[in-house]
Each structure stands twice: as structure tokens, then as C-alpha cells.
Amino acid sequence: MKILGQDIEEDPDGDVGPRIRKGTAKDRIISTTDTQMRHGHKSHSKGFNGYKASVVVETENGVILSTGVQPGNRSDREPAVELIEQASIAAGAKVATALGDTAYGDTQTRKDLCVLGVEVVAKTPPIPSKRGFFKRTVFAIDERRGSAKCPAGKSSIRRTRTRADNGWSYFFSRHDCKGCSLRSQCTPSAIRARTVTIADNSKERDRLLRHQKSRRFRTRYRRRVAAEHAIARLVRHGIRQAKYFGTQKTQMQVALAAMAANLGLLAARLDLGRLLRAVMRLRPRVHAAALLAATDLDAKPRGLQLALCRPPL
């Protein structure tokens, strides 16, 4: 009944009776056999059904330190703090830097990880704007006077607080916009005037956008390629397809794949055959010490750098 009800709604006028719901219900259940899987999106035009897997990779050696799985409709950045904490415990070292893609570059994720003492190196999500029209950054904002000036030199007539992020919305005069020569580049509306919304974190986002154009940022961000290499190793172990029902079992699948990938990485770096032949000739008490020394990769690095990534399942 719950699955049926999420796609049906009552007619608001009461004339027709129940009807198919417009749009998609929030947190919609899409399977009767796996009630935890959800609709997800790799991009605006490409979707999938299932889960999202997240991994944390140590950038020096490419070792996968922690993994996580969540339903496909959750945001990539949600488990970032938990994954970083798990990686720090696994590595036995404090995490200094976390490298991630744009999904981890929002200001809230940066604040959450800053509490842990972790610096985030990630691209900032672009400022939303309609294609072909002036972006927010071309408007001059005077916070002291509470006004904004457009590229044509006209000033806003009033401003109001936004509900979502405690920012400001600046409104321009319809009379000024109507006869403006730049109107076709400013607003698609033939009647309404232009409105500019400034979020409370706009200054921080502008600073981050400027910083990501610097050579220092590009040099540091390039090290995130270790995460792509780790994903390639995990893909060879079949993580593109969830083999079990439920988040917990799928998490086990990703964790086992990460363990196999780490063992493969170790085997590629060490001549295990020669090592084992040498160890078998040692006394039993020295046996464990020799194996530990051979498998301990950067046990206590000065500042651990991690790469965050999300391969969809």
C-alpha cells in the first residue's frame, strides 16, 4: 500500500478522485525486493537505480582507507565527515588535507571538515545562472548602502532577506529595465525587472572561485588522480553492479573489493614470492615482525592527504 500510495494523490478539486501524482515523491521506493535502493543521477540527463559508493584514498601510495555506501538519491558529500574519521583511524594519523571533486567543494562541507582540522582542496560549485545572461558577479554590491548596481549603471530600488540562506535579494526598477539596451543580456522576461540574489556565503564562494584558478590550487588538485586510479581498481572487482540487496550488504561488497584492490596494490609493489620464501626460513617469533614490516606503508605520515570520490553502483 505504501508503494502504491507514493505514486497516487487525491484530486485537489475532488471531481475525478485519485490520480497519478505529478513528479516524483521524495525518497521514492523503487523496488519491492530491495526497499533501500533509490533513483540516482550521474548527470542531469543520465540516471541510474541503486546506490552510491564513496571511497577515501591515501594519495601517496593509493591505498583505500575507508569506504561507504548510501542510497542513490543522497548527496555525494553527506558521508564525507564519517569517511574522513574512519580513514584517520585506519591510517593511525591525523588527516591534514582532503581532495575531492566539485560535490565536496561547497562551503558547508568545508566547515564540517574544518572542525576536524581538515583542509578541503576541491573545486567550488559554479554560481547558478541562466546561460547567455549576466552572472551575479558582474553586479556591484554595496552592502553598507544596501544597493546593487547593474552593468548599465542603474541602481536597485530595494532589497529583502532571503528565507533559504539568510542572504539578500536586490530588486531593480521595471521602468529602468524596460528601456535598457542590455536587457536581452540581463533577463529573459519581457515584463519583469532583473533580480539579483546574494547568499550569505557569496564572498567566500567568490574567494574560492578565484583561488581555484591559481597555479598552487591546480598543482595540489592534480594529486586527486589517485582516487581515479583506485576507482579503476575497484571497477575490475565488479563494483559497478551491486550484487546484494540492502545498504549493509552492498557496503560489505565495496569493502571486500577495496580489500582485494589493496592486496593487489601491495603485490604489485613487493616481490611476495621471494618475501614469503625468506620468511618461512625465519623463526616463528620473527615471522610476524617480518610480515608487518613488509606491509606497513607510510605508517605515520606527517600530514595525511586523502582523495574523496564517488563511483556510482
C-alpha positions as CSV (number, residue, x, y, z in Angstrom):
1,M,0.0,0.0,0.0
2,K,2.9,2.3,0.8
3,I,4.5,1.7,-2.6
4,L,1.1,2.3,-4.4
5,G,0.4,5.5,-2.4
6,Q,3.6,7.2,-3.3
7,D,2.6,7.5,-6.9
8,I,-1.0,8.4,-6.4
9,E,-2.6,11.6,-5.0
10,E,-6.1,12.8,-4.4
11,D,-7.5,15.3,-6.9
12,P,-7.5,18.7,-5.2
13,D,-10.8,19.6,-6.8
14,G,-12.4,16.4,-5.7
15,D,-14.1,15.7,-9.0
16,V,-12.0,12.9,-10.5
17,G,-10.8,11.1,-7.4
18,P,-7.4,9.6,-7.1
19,R,-4.9,10.4,-9.9
20,I,-1.3,9.7,-10.8
21,R,1.0,12.1,-8.9
22,K,2.8,14.7,-10.9
23,G,6.6,14.5,-10.4
24,T,8.4,12.0,-8.2
25,A,7.7,11.5,-4.5
26,K,10.5,12.3,-2.1
27,D,12.6,9.3,-1.2
28,R,10.5,7.1,-3.5
29,I,10.8,3.4,-3.1
30,I,11.5,1.8,-6.5
31,S,11.8,-1.9,-5.7
32,T,9.8,-4.3,-3.6
33,T,12.8,-6.7,-3.2
34,D,15.3,-4.0,-2.3
35,T,13.5,-1.2,-0.5
36,Q,16.7,0.7,0.3
37,M,17.7,1.4,-3.3
38,R,16.8,4.7,-4.9
39,H,16.8,6.7,-8.1
40,G,20.1,8.4,-8.7
41,H,21.7,10.7,-11.3
42,K,25.2,10.7,-12.7
43,S,24.3,13.9,-14.5
44,H,21.2,15.9,-15.3
45,S,20.4,13.7,-18.3
46,K,21.8,10.3,-17.1
47,G,20.2,8.4,-14.2
48,F,20.6,5.1,-12.5
49,N,18.8,2.9,-9.9
50,G,20.7,1.7,-6.9
51,Y,23.4,3.0,-4.6
52,K,26.4,5.4,-4.4
53,A,29.7,4.1,-3.1
54,S,32.3,6.5,-1.6
55,V,35.9,5.8,-1.1
56,V,38.8,7.6,0.6
57,V,42.2,7.0,-0.9
58,E,45.7,7.9,0.5
59,T,47.3,9.9,-2.2
60,E,51.0,8.9,-1.7
61,N,50.5,5.1,-2.2
62,G,46.9,4.8,-3.5
63,V,45.8,2.7,-0.5
64,I,42.0,2.7,0.1
65,L,41.4,3.6,3.7
66,S,37.7,3.7,4.1
67,T,34.5,3.0,2.1
68,G,30.8,3.9,2.4
69,V,27.5,3.1,0.6
70,Q,24.3,5.2,0.6
71,P,21.1,5.2,-1.5
72,G,21.4,6.7,-5.0
73,N,19.3,9.8,-4.2
74,R,21.6,11.0,-1.4
75,S,24.2,13.8,-2.0
76,D,27.8,12.7,-2.5
77,R,29.0,15.0,0.3
78,E,26.8,13.6,3.1
79,P,29.1,10.9,4.4
80,A,32.3,13.0,4.0
81,V,32.9,13.6,7.7
82,E,32.3,10.0,8.7
83,L,34.6,8.7,5.9
84,I,37.4,11.0,6.9
85,E,37.1,10.0,10.6
86,Q,37.2,6.3,9.6
87,A,40.3,6.9,7.3
88,S,42.1,8.7,10.1
89,I,41.6,5.7,12.4
90,A,42.6,3.2,9.7
91,A,45.8,5.1,8.9
92,G,46.7,5.9,12.5
93,A,47.4,9.5,11.6
94,K,45.6,12.9,11.6
95,V,44.2,13.8,8.2
96,A,45.6,17.2,7.1
97,T,44.1,17.6,3.6
98,A,41.1,16.1,1.7
99,L,41.0,16.4,-2.0
100,G,37.6,15.9,-3.7
101,D,35.6,16.8,-6.8
102,T,33.0,19.6,-7.0
103,A,30.5,17.7,-4.9
104,Y,32.7,18.2,-1.9
105,G,33.6,21.8,-2.6
106,D,30.5,23.5,-1.1
107,T,31.1,25.8,1.9
108,Q,29.1,23.7,4.4
109,T,31.2,20.6,3.7
110,R,34.4,22.7,4.2
111,K,33.1,24.0,7.5
112,D,32.2,20.5,8.7
113,L,35.7,19.2,7.8
114,C,37.4,22.3,9.2
115,V,36.0,21.3,12.6
116,L,38.2,18.1,12.3
117,G,41.2,20.2,11.3
118,V,41.0,19.1,7.6
119,E,41.6,21.4,4.7
120,V,39.5,20.8,1.7
121,V,41.0,21.1,-1.8
122,A,38.1,20.9,-4.2
123,K,36.5,23.0,-6.9
124,T,33.7,25.2,-5.8
125,P,30.2,24.5,-7.3
126,P,29.6,27.1,-10.0
127,I,27.3,30.1,-9.3
128,P,23.9,29.2,-10.8
129,S,22.9,31.5,-13.7
130,K,20.9,31.3,-16.8
131,R,23.0,30.6,-19.9
132,G,23.6,33.7,-22.0
133,F,22.7,36.2,-19.3
134,F,24.7,38.3,-16.9
135,K,26.0,36.4,-13.9
136,R,25.7,37.7,-10.3
137,T,29.4,38.6,-10.3
138,V,29.0,41.5,-12.8
139,F,26.7,43.4,-10.4
140,A,28.4,45.8,-8.0
141,I,27.0,45.2,-4.5
142,D,27.2,47.9,-1.8
143,E,26.3,46.2,1.5
144,R,26.7,49.4,3.5
145,R,24.1,51.3,1.5
146,G,22.0,48.2,0.8
147,S,22.0,48.5,-3.0
148,A,23.3,46.9,-6.2
149,K,24.4,48.4,-9.5
150,C,23.9,46.7,-12.8
151,P,26.3,46.7,-15.8
152,A,24.2,49.5,-17.3
153,G,24.8,51.7,-14.3
154,K,21.3,51.5,-12.8
155,S,20.9,51.0,-9.0
156,S,18.4,48.7,-7.3
157,I,15.3,50.2,-5.7
158,R,15.0,47.8,-2.7
159,R,16.2,44.6,-1.1
160,T,14.7,41.9,1.0
161,R,16.1,39.0,3.1
162,T,16.0,35.5,1.5
163,R,14.5,32.7,3.5
164,A,16.8,29.9,2.5
165,D,20.3,31.1,3.3
166,N,19.9,34.4,5.1
167,G,21.1,36.4,2.1
168,W,19.7,39.4,0.2
169,S,17.6,39.8,-2.9
170,Y,18.1,43.1,-4.8
171,F,15.2,44.3,-7.0
172,F,15.6,46.7,-9.9
173,S,13.1,49.1,-11.3
174,R,10.8,47.8,-14.1
175,H,11.0,51.3,-15.7
176,D,14.8,51.2,-15.8
177,C,14.9,47.6,-17.2
178,K,12.2,48.2,-19.8
179,G,14.2,50.7,-21.9
180,C,17.7,49.3,-21.1
181,S,19.9,48.4,-24.1
182,L,21.4,45.5,-22.2
183,R,18.0,43.9,-21.3
184,S,18.5,41.0,-23.8
185,Q,21.7,40.0,-21.9
186,C,20.2,40.5,-18.4
187,T,16.8,38.8,-18.2
188,P,14.6,36.6,-20.4
189,S,11.4,38.1,-19.1
190,A,9.7,40.7,-21.3
191,I,7.8,42.2,-18.3
192,R,9.6,41.7,-15.1
193,A,12.7,43.5,-14.0
194,R,16.0,41.9,-13.0
195,T,16.5,40.5,-9.5
196,V,19.9,39.6,-8.1
197,T,20.2,37.2,-5.1
198,I,23.3,37.3,-2.9
199,A,23.7,34.4,-0.5
200,D,25.4,34.8,2.9
201,N,28.4,32.8,1.7
202,S,28.8,34.6,-1.6
203,K,32.0,36.3,-0.6
204,E,33.6,33.0,0.5
205,R,32.5,31.4,-2.8
206,D,33.9,34.2,-4.8
207,R,37.2,33.9,-3.0
208,L,37.3,30.1,-3.6
209,L,36.5,30.5,-7.3
210,R,39.4,33.0,-7.6
211,H,41.7,30.6,-5.7
212,Q,40.9,27.6,-7.9
213,K,42.3,29.5,-10.9
214,S,45.7,29.8,-9.3
215,R,48.7,27.6,-10.1
216,R,49.0,26.4,-6.5
217,F,45.5,25.0,-6.5
218,R,45.9,23.2,-9.8
219,T,49.2,21.7,-8.6
220,R,47.6,20.4,-5.4
221,Y,44.3,19.3,-7.0
222,R,46.2,17.2,-9.6
223,R,47.0,14.7,-6.9
224,R,43.3,13.7,-6.8
225,V,44.1,11.4,-9.7
226,A,45.0,8.8,-7.1
227,A,41.2,8.5,-6.5
228,E,40.6,7.8,-10.2
229,H,43.2,5.0,-10.1
230,A,41.6,3.5,-7.1
231,I,38.2,3.5,-8.8
232,A,39.7,1.7,-11.8
233,R,41.0,-1.0,-9.5
234,L,37.6,-1.3,-7.8
235,V,35.8,-1.5,-11.1
236,R,37.9,-4.5,-12.0
237,H,36.5,-6.1,-8.9
238,G,32.9,-5.5,-10.1
239,I,31.6,-2.6,-8.0
240,R,29.7,-1.1,-11.0
241,Q,27.0,-3.6,-10.2
242,A,25.5,-4.1,-6.7
243,K,25.4,-7.8,-6.2
244,Y,23.2,-7.8,-3.0
245,F,20.1,-6.3,-1.6
246,G,20.3,-3.6,1.0
247,T,22.8,-0.9,2.0
248,Q,24.6,-3.1,4.6
249,K,25.4,-6.0,2.2
250,T,26.3,-3.6,-0.6
251,Q,28.7,-1.9,1.9
252,M,30.2,-5.3,2.5
253,Q,30.7,-5.8,-1.3
254,V,32.5,-2.5,-1.6
255,A,34.7,-3.2,1.4
256,L,35.7,-6.6,0.1
257,A,36.5,-5.1,-3.3
258,A,38.7,-2.4,-1.6
259,M,40.5,-5.1,0.4
260,A,41.2,-7.0,-2.8
261,A,42.4,-3.8,-4.5
262,N,44.7,-3.0,-1.6
263,L,46.2,-6.5,-1.7
264,G,46.7,-6.2,-5.5
265,L,48.5,-2.9,-4.9
266,L,50.7,-4.5,-2.3
267,A,51.5,-7.4,-4.6
268,A,52.5,-5.1,-7.4
269,R,55.0,-3.2,-5.1
270,L,56.5,-6.2,-3.4
271,D,58.0,-9.4,-4.6
272,L,55.8,-11.5,-2.4
273,G,57.1,-14.9,-3.5
274,R,60.7,-14.0,-2.5
275,L,59.4,-12.4,0.7
276,L,57.4,-15.5,1.8
277,R,60.3,-17.8,1.0
278,A,62.6,-15.7,3.2
279,V,60.0,-15.5,6.0
280,M,59.5,-19.3,6.1
281,R,63.2,-19.7,6.9
282,L,62.8,-17.4,10.0
283,R,61.9,-18.4,13.5
284,P,58.1,-18.1,14.3
285,R,58.6,-15.2,16.6
286,V,60.3,-13.1,13.9
287,H,57.8,-14.3,11.3
288,A,55.1,-11.8,12.3
289,A,57.5,-8.9,12.6
290,A,58.8,-9.5,9.1
291,L,55.4,-9.5,7.6
292,L,54.3,-6.4,9.4
293,A,57.4,-4.5,8.3
294,A,56.8,-5.6,4.7
295,T,53.1,-4.5,4.7
296,D,53.4,-1.2,6.6
297,L,53.2,1.6,4.0
298,D,53.8,5.0,5.5
299,A,52.6,4.1,9.0
300,K,52.9,7.6,10.4
301,P,53.0,10.3,7.7
302,R,53.4,13.9,8.8
303,G,50.2,15.1,7.1
304,L,47.9,12.6,5.5
305,Q,46.4,13.6,2.3
306,L,43.2,11.9,1.2
307,A,41.2,11.9,-2.1
308,L,37.4,11.6,-1.9
309,C,35.5,10.2,-4.8
310,R,32.2,8.5,-5.6
311,P,31.8,5.7,-8.1
312,P,28.1,5.0,-8.7
313,L,26.8,1.5,-8.3
